Amino acid sequence: MKDFSRNIIKETITVKEALEVLNSLSGKDCLTLFVTNSKGKLIGTLTDGDIRRGLLSGKEIHLEVKDFMNKTFKSIKNNLFNIQNIDELRALEIDLIPFLNEDGSIIKIIDLSQKKSILPLQAVIMAGGDGKRLRPLTNDLPKPLLKVGNKPILEHNIDRLESFGIFDFTITVRYMSEKIENYFSDGKSKGIKINYYHETEPLGTIGALGNINSFSTDTVLVLNSDLLTNIDYEEFYREFNESGADMAIASVPYHVNVPYAVLEVENDTVVSFKEKPVYTYYSSAGIYLIKTEMLKLIPKNQFYNATDLMEKIIALKKKLVYFPIHGYWLDIGQHDDYLKAQEDIKHLKL
C-alpha cells in the first residue's frame, strides 16, 4: 500500500509552504493535503482549488493553511463504515480517503481508485494443514508457501483480499508455522496487519475461530489458504449483506453426468425418463462470510468443521445462504491440481 505520509501537513504551516509540498508531489499524490492540529487530529483538507478560492477572496499567501482548508471533508472511521459509505465516495469521485481512529487522527490514507473496493471485513485464513497429499513438495515447506507462478498460494490470496480493501488478517498456523511467519511477518510491507493463531493440534476447518476473540468487525471472511480464485469479494459481501444472512458459503458448481437414461417412476410404473442427464450440485468453495456473533457457537479447543457450524446455524433457524462463484476457482489439494494451477496462473488475472 502506498505511503501518503507526505500528504499530511500541520495547520500552522503557510499556504506558500503547502504549495511547495503540493509541487513536490506527483500524480494523484498532489490532489489533496490533509491538515492536522497539534494533537494529530484531522481538521481539514487542502487542494489547489481551496487555495485559489482563498486567494481570489482576498486572503494572502503567507497565512496559515487553516484559513484556507476545507473543514467539511470526507473520512472513514476505521472498522465503523459500510459499503454505502464507499458508494458515496465513488459517486463524489473522491479517491484519497483518510481512515481515522477514535480520536480523529489518521491511521492510513487509501487511494480508492487503486482498489477494487474497501470492505468492512476482517479476514481469517486457515493455513495450519500439513499438505500430506502434496508430498514430497511439502516435506520442507508448508503448502501455503508453495509457489504458483512467481509467488506462494497464500500470497495470492492475501494480495487479492488487500485489493478489495481488507487490511486486517489473522492466519491460523501449525505445520512449519515459523516459515509462514518469517515470510509475511506482521504484514507491514504490504500495508496490512497480520496476527497469527497457533494451533497446537488440528482443530478442523474452522475450529480455531472458537479461540480467537479479537474481532472488531460485524462480519468475518474465512477462507482456506490453498485456494486459487478470482471471486469478486465485493459482490459476495453485498449479496450477503443484502440477504440479512448469518452465514454465507461461496460455492462452486459440481456436475454429475449420468451415462444412461434415468427413469422417473411412481410406484412400479415408469412415468418418464431423461436420456443421459446432467445434474448440477453446488459444493462449498472453502470461503465463508460469517456474522461475528455466530462465531460464539464454535466450541473452544475442540475439533470443529465449517459443516458443523452450518448444521448448528440451520438447527437454530438462523439464515444460511450460498453465493455461486462465476469466475475461476481451484482447490490445490493434490499434485494434478498444483500442476493445473501452474498453467492456469499464466492466463489468470487475480
C-alpha positions as CSV (number, residue, x, y, z in Angstrom):
1,M,0.0,0.0,0.0
2,K,1.3,3.4,-1.0
3,D,2.7,5.8,1.7
4,F,0.8,9.1,1.7
5,S,2.6,10.5,4.8
6,R,3.9,13.4,2.8
7,N,0.3,14.5,2.2
8,I,-0.2,15.2,5.9
9,I,0.6,18.7,7.0
10,K,0.2,20.8,10.1
11,E,-2.4,23.6,10.4
12,T,0.3,26.1,11.2
13,I,2.3,26.0,8.0
14,T,1.7,28.7,5.5
15,V,-0.2,28.4,2.2
16,K,3.1,29.1,0.4
17,E,4.7,26.1,2.2
18,A,1.7,24.0,1.4
19,L,2.0,24.9,-2.3
20,E,5.7,23.8,-2.1
21,V,4.5,20.4,-0.7
22,L,1.9,20.0,-3.5
23,N,4.6,20.9,-6.1
24,S,6.9,18.2,-4.7
25,L,4.3,15.5,-5.2
26,S,3.2,14.0,-8.5
27,G,0.2,12.2,-10.0
28,K,-2.7,11.7,-7.6
29,D,-0.5,12.3,-4.7
30,C,-0.7,16.0,-5.3
31,L,-4.5,16.2,-5.3
32,T,-5.1,16.6,-1.6
33,L,-3.3,17.5,1.5
34,F,-4.6,16.5,4.9
35,V,-4.4,19.2,7.7
36,T,-3.9,18.1,11.3
37,N,-3.8,20.1,14.5
38,S,-1.2,19.9,17.3
39,K,-2.7,16.7,18.6
40,G,-2.6,15.0,15.3
41,K,-6.4,15.2,14.7
42,L,-7.5,15.6,11.1
43,I,-9.3,19.0,10.9
44,G,-9.4,19.7,7.2
45,T,-8.2,19.1,3.7
46,L,-6.5,21.4,1.2
47,T,-6.4,21.3,-2.6
48,D,-5.2,23.7,-5.3
49,G,-8.9,24.7,-5.7
50,D,-9.1,25.7,-2.0
51,I,-6.0,27.8,-2.3
52,R,-7.3,29.5,-5.5
53,R,-10.6,30.3,-3.9
54,G,-8.9,31.7,-0.8
55,L,-6.6,33.9,-2.8
56,L,-9.5,35.2,-5.0
57,S,-11.4,36.1,-1.9
58,G,-8.5,38.4,-0.8
59,K,-6.6,36.1,1.6
60,E,-2.8,36.3,1.5
61,I,-0.4,33.5,0.6
62,H,1.6,33.9,3.9
63,L,-1.5,33.0,6.0
64,E,-1.7,29.6,7.7
65,V,-3.4,26.7,5.8
66,K,-6.2,26.6,8.5
67,D,-7.5,29.8,6.9
68,F,-7.8,28.1,3.5
69,M,-8.7,24.5,4.3
70,N,-12.0,22.7,3.7
71,K,-13.5,21.8,7.0
72,T,-16.3,19.6,5.6
73,F,-14.1,16.8,4.4
74,K,-14.9,13.1,3.9
75,S,-13.3,10.5,6.0
76,I,-13.9,7.0,7.4
77,K,-13.8,5.8,10.9
78,N,-11.7,2.7,10.9
79,N,-13.9,-0.5,11.1
80,L,-17.0,1.7,11.5
81,F,-18.1,2.1,8.0
82,N,-20.3,0.2,5.5
83,I,-20.3,-0.4,1.8
84,Q,-22.8,2.5,1.3
85,N,-20.1,4.9,2.5
86,I,-17.7,3.6,-0.2
87,D,-20.5,4.0,-2.8
88,E,-21.0,7.6,-1.7
89,L,-17.2,8.4,-2.1
90,R,-17.2,6.8,-5.5
91,A,-20.2,8.9,-6.6
92,L,-18.4,12.0,-5.4
93,E,-15.2,10.9,-7.3
94,I,-13.2,11.1,-4.1
95,D,-10.1,8.9,-4.4
96,L,-7.9,9.7,-1.4
97,I,-9.7,8.6,1.7
98,P,-8.3,9.1,5.3
99,F,-9.1,6.4,7.8
100,L,-9.3,7.7,11.3
101,N,-9.1,6.2,14.7
102,E,-11.4,7.1,17.6
103,D,-9.7,10.4,18.4
104,G,-9.8,11.6,14.8
105,S,-6.1,11.1,14.0
106,I,-5.1,9.5,10.7
107,I,-4.3,5.7,10.6
108,K,-3.8,5.5,6.9
109,I,-4.8,7.1,3.6
110,I,-6.2,4.8,0.9
111,D,-6.4,5.6,-2.8
112,L,-9.8,4.1,-3.7
113,S,-9.0,4.3,-7.4
114,Q,-6.3,1.7,-6.8
115,K,-8.6,-0.7,-5.0
116,K,-11.4,-2.9,-6.3
117,S,-13.3,-1.9,-3.1
118,I,-12.9,-1.2,0.5
119,L,-14.8,-3.8,2.6
120,P,-15.5,-3.6,6.3
121,L,-14.2,-7.1,7.0
122,Q,-11.5,-8.9,8.9
123,A,-10.1,-12.0,7.2
124,V,-9.1,-15.3,8.7
125,I,-7.0,-17.6,6.5
126,M,-6.8,-21.2,7.6
127,A,-3.2,-22.2,6.9
128,G,-2.5,-24.9,9.5
129,G,-2.6,-28.0,7.3
130,D,0.4,-30.2,6.6
131,G,-0.3,-30.9,2.9
132,K,0.2,-34.6,3.1
133,R,-1.3,-35.2,-0.4
134,L,1.3,-32.9,-1.9
135,R,4.4,-34.6,-0.5
136,P,7.3,-34.6,-1.2
137,L,6.7,-30.9,-2.1
138,T,5.6,-30.2,1.4
139,N,8.3,-32.1,3.2
140,D,10.3,-29.0,3.7
141,L,7.8,-26.3,3.0
142,P,4.2,-25.7,4.2
143,K,1.6,-26.0,1.4
144,P,0.5,-22.3,1.7
145,L,4.1,-21.3,0.7
146,L,4.3,-23.5,-2.4
147,K,4.7,-21.1,-5.3
148,V,2.1,-20.8,-8.1
149,G,3.7,-18.7,-10.8
150,N,6.0,-16.2,-9.1
151,K,4.6,-16.2,-5.5
152,P,3.1,-18.5,-2.9
153,I,-0.5,-19.7,-2.9
154,L,-1.1,-17.8,0.4
155,E,0.3,-14.6,-1.0
156,H,-2.0,-14.7,-4.0
157,N,-5.0,-14.9,-1.5
158,I,-3.6,-12.1,0.7
159,D,-2.9,-9.8,-2.2
160,R,-6.4,-10.3,-3.7
161,L,-8.1,-9.6,-0.4
162,E,-5.9,-6.5,0.1
163,S,-7.0,-5.3,-3.4
164,F,-10.6,-5.3,-2.0
165,G,-9.6,-3.1,0.9
166,I,-9.3,-5.8,3.5
167,F,-6.3,-4.9,5.8
168,D,-6.8,-6.9,9.0
169,F,-5.7,-10.5,8.8
170,T,-5.4,-13.5,11.2
171,I,-3.6,-16.5,9.8
172,T,-4.1,-19.8,11.6
173,V,-0.8,-21.8,11.5
174,R,0.6,-25.1,12.8
175,Y,2.7,-27.1,10.3
176,M,6.1,-25.3,9.8
177,S,4.4,-22.1,11.2
178,E,7.7,-20.3,11.6
179,K,8.3,-20.4,7.8
180,I,4.9,-18.7,7.2
181,E,5.6,-16.1,9.9
182,N,9.0,-15.4,8.6
183,Y,7.7,-14.9,5.1
184,F,4.9,-12.5,5.9
185,S,5.9,-11.1,9.3
186,D,3.4,-8.6,10.6
187,G,2.2,-7.6,7.1
188,K,3.6,-4.0,7.2
189,S,5.5,-4.4,4.0
190,K,2.1,-4.9,2.3
191,G,0.3,-2.1,4.2
192,I,-1.8,-4.6,6.2
193,K,-1.8,-6.1,9.7
194,I,-1.3,-9.8,10.2
195,N,-1.8,-11.7,13.5
196,Y,-1.2,-15.4,13.9
197,Y,-3.1,-18.0,15.8
198,H,-1.1,-21.2,16.6
199,E,-2.9,-24.5,16.6
200,T,-1.2,-26.9,18.9
201,E,-3.2,-29.7,17.4
202,P,-5.6,-29.9,14.4
203,L,-8.9,-28.1,15.1
204,G,-10.8,-28.9,11.9
205,T,-11.6,-26.5,9.0
206,I,-12.9,-23.7,11.3
207,G,-12.3,-24.8,14.9
208,A,-9.5,-22.3,15.5
209,L,-12.1,-19.4,15.3
210,G,-13.6,-20.5,18.6
211,N,-10.3,-19.5,20.3
212,I,-10.0,-16.1,18.6
213,N,-11.6,-13.2,20.4
214,S,-10.2,-10.1,18.8
215,F,-12.7,-9.4,16.0
216,S,-13.6,-5.8,15.5
217,T,-15.9,-6.0,12.5
218,D,-19.5,-7.3,12.4
219,T,-18.7,-9.8,9.7
220,V,-15.6,-12.0,9.2
221,L,-14.4,-13.5,6.0
222,V,-12.9,-17.0,6.4
223,L,-11.1,-18.9,3.7
224,N,-8.8,-21.9,3.2
225,S,-5.3,-20.9,2.3
226,D,-4.9,-23.4,-0.6
227,L,-7.4,-21.9,-2.9
228,L,-6.7,-20.1,-6.2
229,T,-9.7,-17.9,-7.2
230,N,-10.7,-14.7,-8.7
231,I,-14.0,-14.5,-6.7
232,D,-15.5,-11.0,-6.6
233,Y,-15.4,-10.3,-2.8
234,E,-17.4,-7.1,-3.1
235,E,-20.3,-8.9,-4.9
236,F,-20.1,-11.7,-2.3
237,Y,-20.2,-9.3,0.6
238,R,-23.0,-7.2,-1.0
239,E,-25.3,-10.2,-1.5
240,F,-24.6,-11.5,2.0
241,N,-25.3,-8.1,3.5
242,E,-28.5,-7.6,1.5
243,S,-29.8,-11.1,2.3
244,G,-29.6,-10.5,6.1
245,A,-28.0,-13.8,6.4
246,D,-25.9,-15.0,9.4
247,M,-23.5,-17.0,7.3
248,A,-22.8,-17.3,3.5
249,I,-21.0,-20.1,1.7
250,A,-19.2,-19.4,-1.5
251,S,-20.0,-22.3,-3.8
252,V,-18.8,-23.9,-7.0
253,P,-20.9,-26.0,-9.4
254,Y,-20.3,-29.7,-9.5
255,H,-21.7,-31.5,-12.5
256,V,-22.7,-35.2,-12.5
257,N,-23.1,-36.8,-15.9
258,V,-25.2,-39.9,-15.9
259,P,-24.3,-42.0,-19.0
260,Y,-27.6,-43.8,-19.0
261,A,-31.3,-43.0,-19.3
262,V,-32.7,-42.1,-15.8
263,L,-36.2,-43.4,-15.1
264,E,-38.8,-41.4,-13.2
265,V,-41.2,-43.8,-11.5
266,E,-44.3,-43.8,-9.5
267,N,-44.8,-47.0,-7.6
268,D,-43.9,-49.6,-10.1
269,T,-44.7,-47.5,-13.2
270,V,-42.3,-45.6,-15.4
271,V,-43.9,-42.2,-16.0
272,S,-41.0,-40.6,-17.9
273,F,-37.2,-40.7,-18.4
274,K,-34.3,-38.5,-19.0
275,E,-31.6,-39.6,-21.5
276,K,-28.1,-39.2,-20.1
277,P,-29.0,-36.2,-17.8
278,V,-26.5,-33.8,-16.3
279,Y,-27.2,-32.9,-12.7
280,T,-25.6,-29.8,-11.1
281,Y,-24.9,-29.5,-7.4
282,Y,-23.3,-26.7,-5.5
283,S,-20.3,-27.5,-3.3
284,S,-18.6,-25.4,-0.7
285,A,-15.7,-23.5,-2.1
286,G,-14.0,-23.1,1.3
287,I,-14.8,-19.4,1.6
288,Y,-17.3,-18.0,4.1
289,L,-18.8,-14.8,5.4
290,I,-19.9,-15.2,9.0
291,K,-21.6,-12.7,11.4
292,T,-19.1,-12.4,14.3
293,E,-21.8,-13.3,16.8
294,M,-22.2,-16.7,15.1
295,L,-18.6,-17.5,15.9
296,K,-19.6,-17.8,19.6
297,L,-21.3,-21.1,18.6
298,I,-17.9,-22.6,17.9
299,P,-16.6,-24.5,21.0
300,K,-13.2,-23.7,22.3
301,N,-10.3,-26.1,21.9
302,Q,-12.4,-28.7,20.0
303,F,-12.1,-30.2,16.5
304,Y,-14.8,-28.4,14.5
305,N,-15.5,-28.1,10.8
306,A,-17.4,-25.5,8.8
307,T,-20.1,-28.1,8.2
308,D,-20.6,-28.4,11.9
309,L,-21.3,-24.6,12.2
310,M,-23.6,-24.8,9.2
311,E,-25.6,-27.5,10.8
312,K,-25.8,-25.5,14.0
313,I,-27.0,-22.4,12.2
314,I,-29.7,-24.4,10.4
315,A,-30.8,-26.1,13.7
316,L,-31.1,-22.7,15.3
317,K,-33.2,-21.5,12.4
318,K,-30.7,-18.8,11.5
319,K,-30.2,-17.8,7.9
320,L,-27.6,-19.7,5.8
321,V,-27.2,-18.7,2.2
322,Y,-24.9,-19.6,-0.7
323,F,-23.1,-17.5,-3.3
324,P,-22.2,-19.1,-6.6
325,I,-18.7,-18.3,-7.9
326,H,-19.0,-17.5,-11.5
327,G,-15.3,-17.0,-12.1
328,Y,-12.2,-19.1,-11.5
329,W,-11.7,-21.4,-8.5
330,L,-9.3,-24.2,-7.8
331,D,-8.6,-26.2,-4.6
332,I,-4.9,-27.1,-4.7
333,G,-5.1,-30.3,-2.8
334,Q,-3.2,-32.8,-5.0
335,H,-0.3,-32.9,-7.5
336,D,-2.6,-32.7,-10.5
337,D,-4.3,-29.6,-9.0
338,Y,-0.9,-28.0,-8.4
339,L,0.2,-28.6,-12.0
340,K,-3.1,-27.2,-13.3
341,A,-2.6,-24.1,-11.1
342,Q,0.9,-23.5,-12.6
343,E,-0.7,-23.5,-16.1
344,D,-3.8,-21.5,-15.2
345,I,-1.9,-18.7,-13.5
346,K,-0.2,-17.8,-16.8
347,H,-3.6,-16.7,-18.1
348,L,-5.5,-15.8,-15.0
349,K,-6.0,-12.2,-13.7
350,L,-6.4,-12.2,-10.0
